[in-house]
Amino acid sequence: MSAIRLPLIVSGVIIILVSIGFFLARRGRWLSRFTVAVGLFLVAIGLIMPNLPGQFANRRADPRQSASSSKNTEQTTSSHPARHHTAGVPTDAKTLAAVNMTLADQLKLFQGQSRGTLDASGHAVQTGTPDHSYDWSLYLKSVTLTSEQEIVAQADNFKVSALVAESRKELAGHAQEMALTALAKQKRLTNHIRDRGIYVALYADKTIVAHSQTADYKQFEVAE
């Protein structure tokens, strides 16, 4: 007999017995109020028991739901690479703020030179000549050195989609060079960081499109 059916049967029996008791009382037979109260209490317990959480403790989860949940977790995890901390990269808020401000200024300067709207000093020019050696900067929206000791570069999704694999790798390399230069300006660039580089993750929106190789942060690969 199942755990759910037993309380239902007990409840039914109690209800019948109490009903008989009330019937006898109305016929003139003596029935103490205490007995009636106990009967009502037992009826309440009988009605509540089927809904107790323990009745469902042994219910098994739908294996299809478990498989679906596991699959979604695997997809979420595999869509982003694991964090790769670069030893020696500063993590204090003051240095990171200064470095990231320099990176924003650099990117704005390179984009202005590419378009011919800024000179090498960052001054606006009316009839400047576009410097196409900086055309790569137009594919980037931002370059940031994070407190996780890595470089996160955001690329324009529409523009980067037209790039071949090698061009995406080069774009990640330019982002790293910018960060190394910014660290040098803050006098926080060590020989170890200069030689090994800093791990770079290049994104288009929320999708990673290129990143540093684990063994050598200055070598890059396209995300699959």
KENU-84944 format. One line per 4 residues: number of its first residue (from 1); their letters; for each residue y, z, x of C-alpha. Coordinates in nm, 4 decimals. Layout:
N
NUM	A	Y,Z,X | ...
//
This chain:
224
1	MSAI	0.0000,0.0000,0.0000 | 0.3364,-0.0992,0.1449 | 0.6011,0.1557,0.2431 | 0.8356,0.0185,-0.0244
5	RLPL	0.5901,0.0263,-0.3195 | 0.4827,0.3908,-0.2721 | 0.8280,0.5448,-0.3389 | 0.8654,0.3231,-0.6458
9	IVSG	0.5393,0.4509,-0.7915 | 0.6306,0.8125,-0.7160 | 0.9694,0.7603,-0.8800 | 0.8072,0.6175,-1.1896
13	VIII	0.5654,0.9098,-1.2238 | 0.8457,1.1639,-1.1865 | 1.0574,0.9891,-1.4474 | 0.7647,0.9893,-1.6940
17	LVSI	0.6927,1.3592,-1.6358 | 1.0548,1.4593,-1.6802 | 1.0795,1.2483,-1.9973 | 0.7768,1.4320,-2.1386
21	GFFL	0.9418,1.7610,-2.0492 | 1.2576,1.6706,-2.2389 | 1.0485,1.5585,-2.5356 | 0.8631,1.8893,-2.5445
25	ARRG	1.1883,2.0800,-2.5167 | 1.3318,1.8995,-2.8139 | 1.0116,1.9849,-3.0109 | 1.0834,2.3512,-2.9667
29	RWLS	0.8710,2.4200,-2.6606 | 1.0304,2.6373,-2.3965 | 1.1452,2.4566,-2.0792 | 1.3689,2.6349,-1.8314
33	RFTV	1.6887,2.4779,-1.7124 | 1.5666,2.5280,-1.3599 | 1.2658,2.3078,-1.4221 | 1.4858,2.0378,-1.5711
37	AVGL	1.7227,2.0541,-1.2717 | 1.4314,2.0221,-1.0289 | 1.3026,1.7273,-1.2251 | 1.6367,1.5497,-1.2128
41	FLVA	1.6620,1.6159,-0.8386 | 1.3182,1.4632,-0.7822 | 1.4181,1.1614,-0.9893 | 1.7243,1.1090,-0.7710
45	IGLI	1.5150,1.1369,-0.4544 | 1.2671,0.8889,-0.5947 | 1.5396,0.6379,-0.6713 | 1.7001,0.6735,-0.3287
49	MPNL	1.3830,0.6511,-0.1162 | 1.3313,0.2729,-0.1556 | 1.6758,0.2115,-0.0059 | 1.6380,0.4332,0.2981
53	PGQF	1.6944,0.2467,0.6308 | 1.3520,0.3549,0.7527 | 1.1852,0.1247,0.5013 | 1.3113,-0.1771,0.6988
57	ANRR	1.2563,-0.0421,1.0485 | 0.9457,-0.2508,1.1025 | 1.0917,-0.5776,0.9726 | 1.0628,-0.8465,1.2410
61	ADPR	1.3533,-1.0694,1.3310 | 1.3266,-1.4352,1.2428 | 1.1963,-1.6008,1.5639 | 1.4030,-1.9110,1.4873
65	QSAS	1.7221,-1.7032,1.4842 | 1.6263,-1.5332,1.8117 | 1.5579,-1.8651,1.9784 | 1.8874,-2.0069,1.8529
69	SSKN	2.0817,-1.7049,1.9796 | 1.9127,-1.7260,2.3206 | 1.9866,-2.0977,2.3450 | 2.3555,-2.0472,2.2635
73	TEQT	2.3817,-1.7755,2.5309 | 2.2249,-2.0031,2.7911 | 2.4649,-2.2852,2.7055 | 2.7684,-2.0573,2.7300
77	TSSH	2.6540,-1.9169,3.0633 | 2.5681,-2.2525,3.2193 | 2.8990,-2.4160,3.1209 | 3.0903,-2.2104,3.3765
81	PARH	2.9975,-2.1468,3.7417 | 2.9431,-1.7961,3.8730 | 3.2376,-1.6222,4.0345 | 3.2660,-1.6789,4.4091
85	HTAG	3.4885,-1.4226,4.5768 | 3.6539,-1.5274,4.9025 | 3.6623,-1.2280,5.1355 | 4.0051,-1.1543,5.2798
89	VPTD	4.2079,-1.3183,5.0036 | 4.4705,-1.0672,4.8851 | 4.4330,-0.9276,4.5354 | 4.7429,-0.7098,4.5024
93	AKTL	4.9723,-0.8069,4.2159 | 5.2827,-0.8508,4.4330 | 5.1233,-1.1014,4.6701 | 4.9529,-1.2940,4.3908
97	AAVN	5.2811,-1.3234,4.1995 | 5.4599,-1.4548,4.5088 | 5.1809,-1.7001,4.5926 | 5.1572,-1.8337,4.2387
101	MTLA	5.5322,-1.8784,4.2152 | 5.5176,-2.0806,4.5369 | 5.2309,-2.2877,4.3952 | 5.4299,-2.3650,4.0798
105	DQLK	5.7299,-2.4704,4.2886 | 5.5135,-2.6865,4.5150 | 5.3510,-2.8647,4.2247 | 5.6889,-2.9326,4.0632
109	LFQG	5.8217,-3.0670,4.3962 | 5.5226,-3.2959,4.4551 | 5.5405,-3.4334,4.1010 | 5.9135,-3.4963,4.1404
113	QSRG	5.8555,-3.6805,4.4673 | 5.5811,-3.8865,4.3067 | 5.8173,-3.9920,4.0298 | 6.1133,-4.0366,4.2626
117	TLDA	6.3222,-3.7749,4.0828 | 6.3268,-3.5137,4.3637 | 6.3799,-3.5410,4.7374 | 6.1792,-3.3521,5.0000
121	SGHA	6.4075,-3.0492,4.9599 | 6.3620,-3.0397,4.5858 | 6.7064,-3.1751,4.5021 | 6.7369,-3.4085,4.2069
125	VQTG	6.8105,-3.7727,4.2928 | 6.9265,-4.0513,4.0648 | 6.7880,-4.3509,4.2500 | 6.4992,-4.1990,4.4425
129	TPDH	6.1998,-4.3960,4.5620 | 5.8669,-4.2752,4.4221 | 5.6390,-4.1385,4.6944 | 5.2948,-4.2472,4.5822
133	SYDW	5.1220,-4.0237,4.8359 | 5.1860,-3.7442,4.5875 | 5.0528,-3.9269,4.2835 | 4.7559,-3.6891,4.2754
137	SLYL	4.9925,-3.4073,4.1700 | 5.0536,-3.5807,3.8359 | 4.6934,-3.5075,3.7405 | 4.7444,-3.1316,3.7781
141	KSVT	4.9010,-2.8969,3.5252 | 4.8760,-2.5784,3.7316 | 4.7201,-2.4198,4.0388 | 4.6618,-2.0448,4.0411
145	LTSE	4.5242,-1.7955,4.2921 | 4.3412,-1.5328,4.0854 | 4.2631,-1.1671,4.1405 | 3.8957,-1.2744,4.1601
149	QEIV	3.9846,-1.4321,4.4979 | 3.9426,-1.7902,4.3886 | 4.1626,-2.0873,4.3018 | 4.1704,-2.2089,3.9417
153	AQAD	4.3290,-2.5511,3.8977 | 4.3983,-2.6962,3.5542 | 4.3991,-3.0770,3.5294 | 4.5275,-3.3014,3.2546
157	NFKV	4.2210,-3.3729,3.0434 | 4.3161,-3.7304,2.9524 | 4.4157,-3.8305,3.3052 | 4.1265,-3.6684,3.4888
161	SALV	3.8737,-3.8301,3.2558 | 3.9609,-4.1654,3.4151 | 3.8927,-4.0427,3.7696 | 3.5711,-4.1208,3.9538
165	AESR	3.3732,-3.8392,4.1152 | 3.5301,-3.8752,4.4609 | 3.8811,-3.8619,4.3176 | 3.7997,-3.5415,4.1320
169	KELA	3.6757,-3.3881,4.4566 | 3.9955,-3.4931,4.6312 | 4.2002,-3.3349,4.3530 | 4.0185,-3.0045,4.4042
173	GHAQ	4.0857,-3.0352,4.7776 | 4.4593,-3.0829,4.7198 | 4.4635,-2.7687,4.5042 | 4.3039,-2.5739,4.7878
177	EMAL	4.5517,-2.7077,5.0447 | 4.8381,-2.5990,4.8218 | 4.6981,-2.2451,4.7979 | 4.6426,-2.2191,5.1744
181	TALA	5.0018,-2.3304,5.2346 | 5.1311,-2.0761,4.9828 | 4.9338,-1.7974,5.1524 | 5.0709,-1.9034,5.4911
185	KQKR	5.4275,-1.8732,5.3564 | 5.3482,-1.5160,5.2582 | 5.1941,-1.4559,5.6038 | 4.8624,-1.3649,5.4443
189	LTNH	4.6557,-1.6587,5.5707 | 4.3861,-1.5432,5.8142 | 4.1842,-1.7614,6.0497 | 3.8713,-1.6856,5.8478
193	IRDR	4.0299,-1.8106,5.5250 | 4.1837,-2.1140,5.6993 | 3.8452,-2.2153,5.8443 | 3.6288,-2.1522,5.5409
197	GIYV	3.8787,-2.2215,5.2641 | 3.9022,-2.0577,4.9234 | 3.6644,-2.1297,4.6395 | 3.8158,-2.3800,4.3945
201	ALYA	3.7270,-2.4375,4.0298 | 3.8947,-2.7445,3.8782 | 3.9111,-2.7462,3.4990 | 4.0111,-2.9935,3.2300
205	DKTI	4.0947,-2.7670,2.9393 | 3.7947,-2.5292,2.9346 | 3.5489,-2.7658,3.1002 | 3.4930,-2.7472,3.4734
209	VAHS	3.4956,-3.0909,3.6366 | 3.4695,-3.0080,4.0080 | 3.4257,-2.7037,4.2302 | 3.3676,-2.5919,4.5885
213	QTAD	3.0203,-2.5894,4.7333 | 2.8773,-2.2420,4.7807 | 2.7941,-2.2890,5.1480 | 3.1298,-2.4445,5.2400
217	YKQF	3.4359,-2.3939,5.0222 | 3.6070,-2.6960,5.1799 | 3.3349,-2.9259,5.0518 | 3.3375,-3.0116,4.6831
221	EVAE	3.1015,-3.1363,4.4161 | 3.1437,-3.2662,4.0658 | 3.0206,-3.0404,3.7878 | 2.7326,-3.1763,3.5820
//
